[in-house]
Amino acid sequence: MPRNRASRYGRYAGGPDPLAPPVDLSEALAAIGDDVMAGYSPERALREYLRRGSAGREGLDDLARRVNARRRDLLSRYRMDGTLQQVKELLDKALDAERKQLLRDAMMDDDDRAFRELRLDNLPPSTAAAVNELADYDWASTEARQDYEKIKDLLGRELLDQRFAGMKQALENASEEDRAAINAMLTDLNELLDKHRRGDDTPEDFDDFMAKHGDFFPENPRNVDELIDALAQRAAAAQRLLRSMSAEQREELMRLSAQAFGSPELMAQLDRLDSSLQALRPGENWTGGEQFTGDEGMGLGDGTGVLQDLAELDALSEQLGQNYGGARLDDLDLDALARQLGSEAAVNARTLAELEKALREGGFLRRDASGDLRLSPQAMRRLGKALLADAAKQLSGRQGNRDTRLAGASGEPTGASRPWQFGDPEPWDVTRSLTNAITRSAGEGRDPTRGVRLDIADVEVIETEARTSSAVALLVDTSFSMAAEGRWVPMKRTALALHHLVSSRFRGDRLELISFGRWPSRGRSASSRRCRRCASRAPTCTTRCCWRIGSSASIRRCSRCCWWSPTVSRPRT
């Protein structure tokens, strides 16, 4: 018997759901078609749809609004002096414990006690200066000594956590061996970066470094460039954190850094690391800063993480804006979006990207010879079908069928007949008509053998298959009043719905569009004028979109940018 294997199930986290249905393009095409009929170009209509989104799905503007809201929330929640406040609290705790010990210790020499109390009472008001002043102090209280050592340990862990995420928690209660391992890692890392700057490094150097110190890098970089990218982003955020502090806070922190782990070597190694990373990645933002106005203090490591989040939010805001050349939704960093706004936002963005890709690559949008994006015939057919369905829904009381009571004289006989009515052009059914006359005469008591008198009520005509065709003429007003009064788009929707109805269901019919309106004269004065907006020589009398308002050529529409450009003076009403 085969052995049963245990199975585990969970939420799929491997990218797009393979079981999800394909994206529905009907709503997108309908929205894009409405904007195109309103006067937008297909490219702009596509962008507007992606910005607005749809029912139940966030658009780019909604996601950008949430990104900006999260950025404001981070700036209004935190402040940058969290580490300085922790150091001050530990220092005050150590001083209180030391003073209590001096009062309790009866065996201490009075002169020694007085000297110690005088030294504690005359400490500088600056926290950093007080910590440095007590570097060689002989603590009488074991608890006070431990609290002072916590200050050195805290500063070392915070400075490392600025450059290596998670180091603060990993080095809590670290031993001397752990600190020695940190120093060895920093030394090897700086040597690797120096060799990379000179171009002397090899893949084996990176492999050896990761085999020896890979536990310090949970990102698991695959090569030295990925390692430098991760470190440079964190180091640049640390520099922006320092610039976000006030001058007094920055000076305090610099003076406290010498006490990290009780050795200035750590700060020297970190300064060397920052210099190498800044030389290798000068494109990172090393000089920026933020203004935090919140009440919740942050340590150096947490603050660096927040600065990284702010940089990531700025990048997402630029990607969602799509205001740069060649912008596509494929540029969106979905992992960063999920980290900042949640998985649902990433799903919405992925769906929008799939919609854009399906519209561009599915044959619905094509580029013409000039490079402009146009709706393809396939898209126009789907748009006409949607418009026709919308019109049928609004006219649900009518079935959309012709009145074919008059079958006509052409076509094959159906084998049925019906009583003749005034105006029927169909041929008579002689057999049925005579039978009706004989039956009526016998019913009236007359002898049919002596002759039958035919009455109009006896006549029946032969029914034939309906073969009718119609001509539909749609008169379209192309004057400016149609656009001014909001009738331009309904007119286009009606024309497109009729075209789809005739071309798909009644192919024997004809649809004729007859436009009428006021057109500019073809005189010499109205031949060409320069548009004040795009400065192009737009022919105002030969293009269809250059309409005239009033009785004179006072305002015309540029055929290039479609802007109502005053060329002479506005006519008086």
C-alpha positions as CSV (number, residue, x, y, z in Angstrom):
1,M,0.0,0.0,0.0
2,P,1.4,3.4,-0.8
3,R,2.2,5.6,2.2
4,N,0.0,8.6,2.7
5,R,1.8,11.9,2.5
6,A,0.9,14.9,4.6
7,S,-0.2,17.9,2.6
8,R,0.0,21.5,3.6
9,Y,-2.1,24.3,2.1
10,G,-1.7,28.1,2.4
11,R,-2.1,31.4,0.6
12,Y,-0.4,31.5,-2.8
13,A,2.5,33.9,-2.7
14,G,4.3,33.2,-5.9
15,G,3.1,36.2,-8.0
16,P,-0.1,36.4,-10.1
17,D,-2.7,33.8,-9.2
18,P,-2.6,31.1,-11.9
19,L,-6.2,30.3,-11.3
20,A,-7.5,33.9,-11.6
21,P,-9.8,34.6,-14.6
22,P,-8.4,36.7,-17.4
23,V,-8.9,40.5,-17.2
24,D,-12.2,41.8,-18.6
25,L,-11.6,44.3,-21.3
26,S,-15.2,45.2,-21.9
27,E,-15.4,47.9,-19.2
28,A,-12.0,49.3,-20.1
29,L,-12.9,49.5,-23.8
30,A,-16.2,51.2,-23.0
31,A,-14.5,53.8,-20.7
32,I,-11.7,54.4,-23.3
33,G,-14.3,54.7,-26.1
34,D,-16.3,57.3,-24.1
35,D,-13.2,59.4,-23.7
36,V,-12.2,59.1,-27.3
37,M,-15.7,60.2,-28.4
38,A,-15.4,63.1,-26.0
39,G,-12.3,64.3,-27.9
40,Y,-9.4,62.6,-26.1
41,S,-6.7,60.8,-28.0
42,P,-6.6,57.0,-27.5
43,E,-3.3,57.3,-25.6
44,R,-4.7,59.9,-23.2
45,A,-8.0,58.0,-22.9
46,L,-6.0,54.9,-21.8
47,R,-4.0,56.9,-19.3
48,E,-7.1,58.5,-17.9
49,Y,-8.7,55.1,-17.4
50,L,-5.7,53.7,-15.7
51,R,-5.6,56.7,-13.4
52,R,-9.3,56.5,-12.5
53,G,-9.6,52.7,-12.2
54,S,-13.0,51.1,-12.2
55,A,-15.7,49.9,-9.9
56,G,-14.2,47.9,-7.2
57,R,-10.6,48.5,-8.4
58,E,-8.2,51.3,-7.4
59,G,-6.6,53.4,-10.1
60,L,-3.2,55.0,-10.2
61,D,-4.5,58.2,-8.7
62,D,-6.0,56.3,-5.7
63,L,-2.8,54.4,-5.1
64,A,-0.7,57.6,-5.4
65,R,-3.1,59.3,-2.9
66,R,-2.5,56.4,-0.4
67,V,1.3,56.6,-1.0
68,N,1.3,60.3,-0.2
69,A,-1.0,59.8,2.8
70,R,1.5,57.2,4.2
71,R,4.4,59.5,3.7
72,R,2.6,62.3,5.6
73,D,1.8,59.9,8.4
74,L,5.4,58.8,8.8
75,L,6.6,62.4,9.0
76,S,3.9,63.5,11.5
77,R,4.3,60.4,13.8
78,Y,8.0,60.2,14.6
79,R,10.9,62.4,15.8
80,M,14.6,61.7,15.4
81,D,16.0,62.0,19.0
82,G,14.9,58.5,20.2
83,T,18.5,57.3,20.7
84,L,19.5,60.5,22.5
85,Q,16.5,60.1,24.8
86,Q,17.4,56.5,25.6
87,V,21.0,57.5,26.4
88,K,19.8,60.3,28.7
89,E,17.4,57.9,30.5
90,L,20.2,55.3,31.0
91,L,22.6,58.0,32.2
92,D,20.1,59.4,34.7
93,K,19.4,55.9,35.9
94,A,23.1,55.3,36.4
95,L,23.7,58.6,38.2
96,D,20.7,57.9,40.6
97,A,22.0,54.5,41.4
98,E,25.5,55.8,42.0
99,R,24.3,58.6,44.3
100,K,22.3,56.1,46.4
101,Q,25.3,53.8,46.7
102,L,27.5,56.7,47.9
103,L,24.9,57.5,50.6
104,R,24.6,53.8,51.7
105,D,28.3,52.9,51.7
106,A,29.4,53.6,55.3
107,M,32.9,52.1,54.7
108,M,33.9,54.7,52.0
109,D,36.3,57.4,52.9
110,D,34.6,60.8,53.5
111,D,37.0,62.6,51.2
112,D,36.5,60.0,48.5
113,R,32.7,60.3,48.8
114,A,32.8,64.1,48.7
115,F,35.1,64.0,45.6
116,R,32.8,61.6,43.8
117,E,29.7,63.6,44.7
118,L,31.4,66.8,43.5
119,R,32.3,65.1,40.2
120,L,28.7,63.9,39.6
121,D,27.2,67.2,40.5
122,N,29.5,69.1,38.1
123,L,28.8,67.1,35.0
124,P,28.2,69.1,31.8
125,P,24.5,69.6,30.9
126,S,25.2,68.0,27.5
127,T,24.4,64.2,27.6
128,A,27.2,63.4,25.2
129,A,29.7,65.5,27.2
130,A,28.6,63.8,30.4
131,V,29.0,60.3,29.0
132,N,32.5,61.2,27.8
133,E,33.3,62.7,31.1
134,L,32.4,59.5,32.9
135,A,34.4,57.3,30.6
136,D,37.2,56.9,33.2
137,Y,34.9,57.1,36.3
138,D,35.3,54.3,38.9
139,W,31.7,53.3,39.6
140,A,31.0,52.4,43.2
141,S,27.6,50.9,42.3
142,T,27.5,47.7,40.2
143,E,24.0,48.6,38.9
144,A,25.2,52.1,37.8
145,R,28.2,50.5,36.1
146,Q,25.9,48.1,34.2
147,D,23.6,51.0,33.1
148,Y,26.6,53.0,31.9
149,E,27.9,50.0,29.9
150,K,24.4,49.7,28.4
151,I,24.9,53.1,26.9
152,K,28.0,52.0,25.1
153,D,26.3,48.8,24.0
154,L,23.2,50.7,22.8
155,L,25.3,53.2,20.8
156,G,27.2,50.4,19.1
157,R,24.1,48.4,18.2
158,E,22.3,51.5,16.9
159,L,25.2,52.5,14.7
160,L,25.5,49.0,13.3
161,D,21.7,48.8,12.9
162,Q,21.9,52.0,10.7
163,R,24.1,50.1,8.2
164,F,22.8,46.5,8.7
165,A,19.1,46.0,9.3
166,G,18.2,43.9,12.3
167,M,21.7,44.2,13.9
168,K,20.3,46.0,17.0
169,Q,18.2,43.0,18.1
170,A,20.9,40.4,17.0
171,L,23.6,42.0,19.1
172,E,21.6,42.5,22.3
173,N,23.6,41.1,25.2
174,A,26.4,40.4,22.8
175,S,29.7,38.9,24.1
176,E,33.2,40.0,23.3
177,E,33.4,37.2,20.7
178,D,30.4,38.7,19.0
179,R,31.9,42.1,18.9
180,A,35.2,40.7,17.6
181,A,33.2,39.0,14.8
182,I,31.6,42.3,13.9
183,N,35.0,44.0,13.7
184,A,36.3,41.2,11.5
185,M,33.3,41.4,9.2
186,L,33.7,45.2,8.8
187,T,37.4,44.8,8.1
188,D,36.8,42.2,5.4
189,L,33.9,44.1,3.9
190,N,36.0,47.3,3.6
191,E,38.8,45.3,2.0
192,L,36.4,43.8,-0.5
193,L,34.9,47.2,-1.4
194,D,38.4,48.7,-1.9
195,K,39.3,45.8,-4.2
196,H,36.1,46.4,-6.1
197,R,36.8,50.1,-6.5
198,R,40.2,49.2,-8.0
199,G,38.7,46.5,-10.2
200,D,40.9,43.8,-8.6
201,D,38.1,41.7,-7.1
202,T,37.0,38.4,-8.4
203,P,33.8,36.3,-7.9
204,E,35.8,34.0,-5.6
205,D,36.5,37.0,-3.3
206,F,32.8,37.6,-2.9
207,D,32.0,33.9,-2.4
208,D,34.7,33.7,0.3
209,F,33.3,36.7,2.0
210,M,29.7,35.4,2.0
211,A,30.9,32.0,3.2
212,K,32.6,33.7,6.2
213,H,30.1,36.5,7.0
214,G,26.9,35.6,5.2
215,D,24.9,35.5,8.4
216,F,25.1,39.2,8.7
217,F,23.3,39.7,5.4
218,P,19.7,38.3,5.4
219,E,19.2,39.8,2.0
220,N,21.3,37.0,0.5
221,P,23.0,39.0,-2.3
222,R,24.1,37.0,-5.3
223,N,27.0,39.1,-6.3
224,V,29.1,42.1,-5.1
225,D,26.9,44.6,-7.0
226,E,23.7,43.4,-5.2
227,L,25.6,43.6,-1.9
228,I,26.8,47.2,-2.6
229,D,23.2,48.2,-3.7
230,A,21.7,47.0,-0.5
231,L,24.4,48.6,1.7
232,A,24.4,51.9,-0.2
233,Q,20.6,52.3,0.1
234,R,20.9,51.8,3.9
235,A,23.9,54.0,4.3
236,A,22.3,56.8,2.2
237,A,19.3,56.6,4.4
238,A,21.5,56.9,7.5
239,Q,23.1,60.1,6.1
240,R,19.7,61.5,5.4
241,L,18.7,60.7,9.0
242,L,21.6,62.7,10.3
243,R,20.6,65.7,8.1
244,S,17.1,65.4,9.3
245,M,18.3,66.1,12.9
246,S,18.9,69.5,14.3
247,A,22.5,70.8,14.6
248,E,22.5,70.2,18.4
249,Q,21.2,66.6,18.0
250,R,23.7,65.9,15.3
251,E,26.6,67.2,17.4
252,E,25.5,65.2,20.4
253,L,25.3,62.0,18.3
254,M,28.7,62.5,16.8
255,R,30.3,63.0,20.3
256,L,28.5,59.9,21.6
257,S,29.6,57.8,18.7
258,A,33.1,57.6,20.1
259,Q,31.7,55.6,23.1
260,A,30.2,52.9,20.9
261,F,31.2,49.5,22.3
262,G,33.8,51.5,24.3
263,S,36.1,51.7,21.3
264,P,36.5,54.3,18.6
265,E,37.6,51.7,16.1
266,L,33.9,50.9,15.2
267,M,33.2,54.4,14.1
268,A,36.4,54.5,12.0
269,Q,35.4,51.3,10.3
270,L,31.8,52.7,9.6
271,D,33.2,56.0,8.3
272,R,35.4,54.0,5.9
273,L,32.5,51.9,4.8
274,D,30.3,55.0,4.1
275,S,33.1,56.6,2.1
276,S,33.5,53.5,-0.1
277,L,29.8,53.1,-0.7
278,Q,29.4,56.8,-1.6
279,A,32.2,56.5,-4.1
280,L,30.7,53.3,-5.6
281,R,27.1,54.6,-5.7
282,P,27.1,58.4,-6.1
283,G,23.6,58.3,-7.6
284,E,22.0,57.6,-4.3
285,N,20.5,60.5,-2.3
286,W,23.3,61.2,0.2
287,T,22.4,64.9,0.9
288,G,18.6,64.9,1.4
289,G,16.7,65.3,4.6
290,E,13.2,65.3,6.0
291,Q,11.4,67.3,8.6
292,F,9.7,65.1,11.2
293,T,7.1,66.7,13.5
294,G,5.8,63.8,15.5
295,D,6.0,62.8,19.2
296,E,7.2,59.2,18.9
297,G,11.0,58.9,19.3
298,M,13.0,56.6,17.0
299,G,16.4,55.0,17.4
300,L,19.0,55.3,14.7
301,G,18.3,51.9,13.2
302,D,14.5,52.4,13.2
303,G,14.9,56.0,11.9
304,T,17.1,54.7,9.0
305,G,14.4,52.2,8.2
306,V,11.8,55.0,8.1
307,L,14.0,57.1,5.8
308,Q,14.3,54.0,3.5
309,D,10.5,53.8,3.5
310,L,10.2,57.4,2.6
311,A,12.7,57.0,-0.3
312,E,10.7,53.9,-1.4
313,L,7.5,55.9,-1.2
314,D,9.0,58.7,-3.3
315,A,10.0,56.2,-6.0
316,L,6.5,54.7,-5.9
317,S,4.9,58.1,-6.3
318,E,7.1,58.8,-9.4
319,Q,6.2,55.4,-10.9
320,L,2.5,55.9,-10.2
321,G,2.6,59.4,-11.7
322,Q,3.8,58.0,-15.1
323,N,5.0,61.4,-16.1
324,Y,8.3,60.4,-17.6
325,G,9.1,59.4,-21.1
326,G,8.2,55.8,-22.1
327,A,6.3,55.3,-18.8
328,R,4.6,51.9,-18.5
329,L,2.9,50.1,-15.7
330,D,5.5,47.4,-15.9
331,D,7.8,49.8,-14.2
332,L,5.9,49.5,-11.0
333,D,7.7,47.9,-8.1
334,L,5.0,45.6,-6.9
335,D,7.0,44.2,-4.0
336,A,7.6,47.7,-2.7
337,L,3.9,48.6,-3.2
338,A,2.9,45.5,-1.2
339,R,5.3,46.4,1.6
340,Q,4.0,50.0,1.9
341,L,0.3,49.6,1.1
342,G,-0.5,45.9,1.5
343,S,-1.0,43.0,-0.9
344,E,-4.4,44.3,-2.1
345,A,-2.8,47.4,-3.5
346,A,-0.2,45.3,-5.3
347,V,-3.0,43.1,-6.8
348,N,-4.9,46.2,-8.1
349,A,-1.7,47.5,-9.7
350,R,-0.9,44.2,-11.2
351,T,-4.4,44.0,-12.7
352,L,-4.0,47.5,-14.2
353,A,-0.7,46.5,-15.7
354,E,-2.3,43.4,-17.2
355,L,-5.1,45.5,-18.6
356,E,-2.6,47.9,-20.2
357,K,-0.6,45.0,-21.7
358,A,-3.8,43.2,-23.0
359,L,-5.0,46.4,-24.7
360,R,-1.7,47.2,-26.3
361,E,-0.7,43.7,-27.3
362,G,-4.2,42.3,-27.9
363,G,-4.9,44.2,-31.1
364,F,-7.2,46.8,-29.6
365,L,-4.8,49.7,-29.9
366,R,-2.7,50.2,-32.9
367,R,-0.2,52.9,-34.1
368,D,-0.8,54.5,-37.4
369,A,1.9,55.6,-39.9
370,S,2.5,58.8,-37.9
371,G,3.1,56.9,-34.7
372,D,-0.2,58.0,-33.0
373,L,-2.2,55.4,-31.1
374,R,-5.6,54.5,-32.6
375,L,-8.5,52.2,-31.8
376,S,-8.3,49.2,-34.0
377,P,-11.4,47.9,-36.0
378,Q,-11.7,45.1,-33.4
379,A,-11.9,47.6,-30.6
380,M,-14.5,49.6,-32.6
381,R,-16.6,46.5,-33.1
382,R,-16.5,45.7,-29.4
383,L,-17.2,49.3,-28.5
384,G,-20.2,49.4,-30.9
385,K,-21.5,46.2,-29.4
386,A,-21.3,47.6,-25.9
387,L,-23.1,50.8,-27.0
388,L,-25.8,48.9,-28.8
389,A,-26.4,46.8,-25.6
390,D,-26.6,49.9,-23.6
391,A,-29.2,51.4,-26.0
392,A,-31.2,48.2,-25.9
393,K,-31.2,48.3,-22.1
394,Q,-32.6,51.8,-22.1
395,L,-35.2,50.8,-24.7
396,S,-36.1,47.5,-23.1
397,G,-39.8,47.9,-24.0
398,R,-38.9,47.6,-27.7
399,Q,-37.5,44.5,-29.2
400,G,-35.6,46.1,-32.1
401,N,-37.5,44.1,-34.8
402,R,-38.9,45.6,-38.0
403,D,-42.6,45.6,-38.8
404,T,-42.7,43.0,-41.5
405,R,-46.4,42.5,-41.8
406,L,-46.2,43.4,-45.5
407,A,-44.1,40.4,-46.7
408,G,-43.7,41.7,-50.2
409,A,-44.0,40.0,-53.6
410,S,-40.4,38.7,-53.9
411,G,-39.0,35.6,-52.2
412,E,-40.1,32.0,-52.0
413,P,-43.7,31.2,-50.9
414,T,-44.1,30.0,-47.4
415,G,-47.1,27.7,-48.2
416,A,-49.4,29.9,-46.0
417,S,-52.0,32.4,-47.0
418,R,-53.9,35.2,-45.3
419,P,-57.0,37.4,-46.0
420,W,-56.3,40.2,-48.3
421,Q,-56.1,43.7,-46.8
422,F,-56.1,47.0,-48.5
423,G,-52.7,47.8,-50.0
424,D,-51.4,44.2,-50.1
425,P,-49.2,43.7,-53.2
426,E,-48.9,39.9,-52.9
427,P,-50.4,37.6,-55.5
428,W,-53.8,36.0,-54.9
429,D,-54.2,32.4,-53.7
430,V,-56.9,31.5,-56.4
431,T,-57.6,28.1,-54.9
432,R,-58.2,29.4,-51.4
433,S,-60.2,32.4,-52.7
434,L,-62.6,30.2,-54.7
435,T,-63.0,27.8,-51.9
436,N,-63.9,30.6,-49.6
437,A,-66.5,31.9,-52.2
438,I,-68.1,28.4,-52.6
439,T,-68.3,27.9,-48.9
440,R,-69.9,31.2,-48.4
441,S,-72.4,30.7,-51.2
442,A,-73.4,27.3,-49.8
443,G,-73.8,28.8,-46.3
444,E,-76.1,31.4,-47.7
445,G,-78.4,28.7,-49.3
446,R,-77.4,29.3,-53.0
447,D,-76.4,26.5,-55.3
448,P,-72.7,26.8,-56.2
449,T,-73.2,24.7,-59.4
450,R,-75.2,27.6,-61.0
451,G,-72.2,29.9,-60.5
452,V,-70.2,31.6,-57.7
453,R,-70.0,35.3,-57.1
454,L,-66.6,36.3,-55.7
455,D,-66.7,38.8,-52.8
456,I,-63.7,40.9,-51.5
457,A,-63.9,39.0,-48.2
458,D,-63.1,35.8,-50.0
459,V,-59.8,36.8,-51.4
460,E,-56.6,35.5,-49.8
461,V,-53.1,36.3,-50.8
462,I,-50.0,34.1,-50.8
463,E,-47.4,34.8,-48.1
464,T,-43.7,34.8,-49.1
465,E,-40.4,35.0,-47.2
466,A,-39.6,38.5,-46.0
467,R,-36.8,40.1,-48.0
468,T,-36.8,43.7,-47.0
469,S,-34.0,46.3,-46.7
470,S,-34.1,49.7,-45.2
471,A,-32.1,52.9,-45.4
472,V,-31.4,54.8,-42.2
473,A,-30.4,58.4,-42.5
474,L,-28.9,60.0,-39.4
475,L,-28.7,63.8,-39.5
476,V,-25.8,65.1,-37.4
477,D,-25.5,68.7,-36.3
478,T,-21.7,69.5,-36.3
479,S,-22.0,73.1,-35.1
480,F,-20.4,74.2,-31.8
481,S,-23.7,74.2,-30.0
482,M,-23.6,70.4,-29.9
483,A,-20.4,70.4,-27.9
484,A,-21.4,73.3,-25.8
485,E,-24.7,71.7,-24.7
486,G,-23.3,68.3,-24.1
487,R,-24.8,66.6,-27.2
488,W,-21.6,65.7,-29.0
489,V,-20.9,62.4,-27.2
490,P,-24.5,61.1,-27.3
491,M,-24.5,61.8,-31.0
492,K,-21.3,59.8,-31.5
493,R,-22.6,57.0,-29.3
494,T,-25.9,56.8,-31.3
495,A,-24.1,56.8,-34.7
496,L,-21.7,54.0,-33.5
497,A,-24.5,51.9,-32.1
498,L,-26.5,52.2,-35.3
499,H,-23.5,51.3,-37.4
500,H,-22.9,48.2,-35.3
501,L,-26.6,47.2,-35.5
502,V,-26.7,47.6,-39.3
503,S,-23.3,45.9,-40.0
504,S,-23.9,42.9,-37.7
505,R,-27.7,42.2,-37.8
506,F,-29.2,43.9,-40.8
507,R,-26.4,43.7,-43.3
508,G,-28.7,44.4,-46.2
509,D,-29.5,47.8,-44.9
510,R,-27.7,51.1,-45.4
511,L,-26.7,53.7,-42.9
512,E,-26.0,57.2,-44.1
513,L,-24.6,60.0,-41.9
514,I,-25.6,63.5,-43.0
515,S,-23.7,66.2,-41.2
516,F,-24.7,69.9,-41.3
517,G,-23.4,73.0,-39.6
518,R,-21.8,76.4,-40.2
519,W,-18.5,76.1,-42.0
520,P,-15.9,78.9,-42.5
521,S,-15.9,80.6,-45.8
522,R,-13.2,79.7,-48.4
523,G,-12.2,83.3,-49.0
524,R,-8.7,84.6,-49.2
525,S,-8.7,86.1,-45.7
526,A,-9.7,82.8,-43.9
527,S,-7.1,80.6,-45.6
528,S,-4.5,80.2,-42.9
529,R,-3.8,81.7,-39.5
530,R,-1.2,80.9,-36.8
531,C,-2.5,79.3,-33.7
532,R,-1.7,81.2,-30.5
533,R,-1.2,78.0,-28.5
534,C,0.9,75.7,-30.7
535,A,2.1,78.4,-33.2
536,S,1.3,76.1,-36.1
537,R,0.0,77.3,-39.5
538,A,-3.4,75.7,-39.2
539,P,-5.7,75.8,-42.3
540,T,-8.9,77.2,-40.9
541,C,-11.1,76.7,-44.0
542,T,-10.1,73.3,-45.3
543,T,-10.1,71.1,-42.2
544,R,-13.3,69.7,-40.7
545,C,-12.5,70.5,-37.1
546,C,-11.9,74.2,-37.7
547,W,-15.5,75.5,-37.2
548,R,-16.5,79.1,-37.1
549,I,-18.7,80.7,-34.4
550,G,-21.0,83.5,-35.5
551,S,-21.1,85.2,-38.8
552,S,-17.4,86.2,-39.0
553,A,-14.1,84.3,-38.7
554,S,-13.5,85.5,-35.2
555,I,-12.8,82.2,-33.4
556,R,-11.5,79.1,-35.1
557,R,-10.3,75.7,-33.9
558,C,-6.7,74.7,-34.5
559,S,-6.4,71.5,-36.5
560,R,-3.3,70.5,-34.7
561,C,-4.0,71.0,-31.0
562,C,-7.8,71.4,-31.2
563,W,-7.7,74.6,-29.2
564,W,-10.3,77.4,-29.7
565,S,-7.9,80.1,-30.8
566,P,-9.1,83.7,-31.1
567,T,-7.6,84.9,-34.4
568,V,-9.4,88.3,-34.9
569,S,-12.0,89.6,-32.5
570,R,-14.9,88.0,-30.8
571,P,-18.2,88.8,-32.6
572,R,-20.7,90.9,-30.9
573,T,-24.1,89.3,-30.0
